[in-house]
Amino acid sequence: MALPFANMSVHARDLRWFRSNVVIQYQRSHRDAIPILRLGHHMITGSQVRMARAALKLSVRDLAAAASVSPNTVTRIEADGTSNAATLAAVQRALEEAGVEFIPENGGGPGVRLKPGNIGA
């Protein structure tokens, strides 16, 4: 039995789109790491990054160091400039580890809140 996608060819533009719009995260199960694909359009916004950074009282340089990206990248993300989905995920992960929760757009717009133990940080 042939797989339905076995004869498909992959173009460079498709790979570029995939790399810039899909983030592969790994969820640990009791045995193995399970890959989870997330589309970039469900990612955080530049306004959320600015709000989160302000709530945590982090400078651009502090956030850049925590996310292992350059300060220019953080500034570009905050200005809603272009960004690789993996880079955006690294910034999101750094802010979440620092104590922020991202609220998805659920009718009231996307937002940010501090995790319970970080109020008054």
Residue pairs with C-beta under 8 A, 6 or more apart in sequence:
19 84
19 85
19 86
20 40
20 84
20 85
21 39
21 40
21 41
21 85
22 37
22 38
22 39
22 40
22 85
23 37
23 38
23 40
23 43
23 85
23 86
23 88
23 89
24 35
24 36
24 37
24 38
25 35
25 36
25 38
25 89
26 33
26 34
26 35
26 36
27 33
27 34
27 36
28 34
38 89
40 85
40 88
42 104
43 85
43 88
43 89
43 92
44 88
44 91
44 92
44 102
44 110
45 80
45 110
46 77
46 78
46 79
46 80
46 81
47 78
47 80
47 110
48 102
48 110
48 111
48 112
49 63
49 74
49 77
49 78
49 91
49 95
50 78
51 111
51 112
52 95
52 100
52 102
52 112
53 59
53 60
53 63
53 74
53 78
53 95
55 100
55 112
55 114
55 121
56 95
56 98
56 99
56 100
56 114
56 118
56 121
57 121
58 66
58 98
60 71
60 74
60 75
60 78
61 71
63 74
63 91
63 94
63 95
64 70
64 71
64 73
64 74
66 94
66 97
66 98
67 74
67 87
67 90
67 91
67 93
67 94
67 95
68 90
69 87
69 90
69 91
73 83
73 87
73 91
74 91
76 82
76 83
77 83
77 87
77 88
77 91
92 102
95 102
96 102
98 118
99 114
99 115
99 117
99 118
99 121
100 112
100 113
100 114
100 115
100 118
101 112
101 113
101 114
101 115
102 110
102 111
102 112
103 110
103 111
103 112
103 113
104 110
114 121
